[in-house]
Amino acid sequence: MDCRQFLDIKQYEFLMNFFMRRQQQLELSKLDEPLSYDGYSQYDQLSQQVIKEAEQAFLACYQQPVPPIVYTNLFHLAELELAGKRPRIKAPSQLQ
């Protein structure tokens, strides 16, 4: 899903920077734990915490909600960005 349909560029950058900063502060990339499918691993708990923090910060700054999937997708895009593996997103064929 392309989050640009829900966010303008400043909102997009706000969330990406927020997620990258928090992931670095919490050192999420250094967690060394086995895969867990129950949703209660340390990674799962920290990612849920960071997403909730981002939602609150976004609402405080922009006073408008966005769909929850936006936070989840940008959280993982920030993770890929920090790992140097972010996929390239094609520009829309028509600019609005």
N, C-alpha and C positions, 0 to 999 in steps of 0.2 A: 504494500500500500504506500502510496506517495502522500506524505503528510502535508505537502505544499497546498493541497486543496483545502486544508483546514487552517493553515497558519500563514501569516505574511512572513517576509524574510527576517524581520527583527524578532518575531515570536519564535521562529524556527531556531535562529541563532541563540536566543535566550535559553531555550530548552537544551540544545546541544551543548552549550557551554556549561550549563548547570549540571547535566549528567556527566560530562567529562570530568569536571572539577570534583564532584562527589565520589565518582568511581576511583579517582586517583587518591583522594583523601582516605577512603575506606580500603584502598589497596585490593579491590575486588579481583584484579587479574592475578594476584599472588595467592589467592585461596587455593589450597590443595586438598580437595576432598573428593571422595568417590561420587559418581553420578547418583542423584537421588530423584526418585519419581513421586515422592510423597508431598513435595512442596514445603518441607520443613528444614531443608538444609540451611546452613549458614548463608550461602549465596542467595537462596530463595528469600530468606527473611530480610537480608540487606537490600536486595533489589526491590522488594515490596516497600521497604522503608524509604528508599531513595525516590521511587516513583510517587509515593504519597507526599514527600517533601516537595518534589517538583510541581505536583498539582497545586499544592498550597501556595508556593512561590509564584506560579503562573497566575493564579487567581488574584493574588495580592497585587501583582504588577499590572495585569491586563483586564481584570474584572470581567472575564468571560470564560466560560468553560469550553473545553474541547473534548471530543470523544476519548475515552480511556485508552483505546488502541494507539492513539497518537503518542502517549507517554511511553507505552511499552515498546513501540517501534523505535522511537528516538533513543530510548535507553539502550537498546541493542545496537543501533547505529553508532552511538557514542562509544560503545564497547569495541565495535569493529574499527572505528576511527583510531582509538588509542592503541589498538593492536596493529595498526597499519594495513588493515584488510578491508577497508570500506569500499563497497561496490560503487561504481560510477552510475549516477542517475541521469538518464537522458533528459535533455531539456524538452519542454512541451513543444509540439509542432507549431502552435499558435500562441503568441504572447497576448495576455489580456491587458 
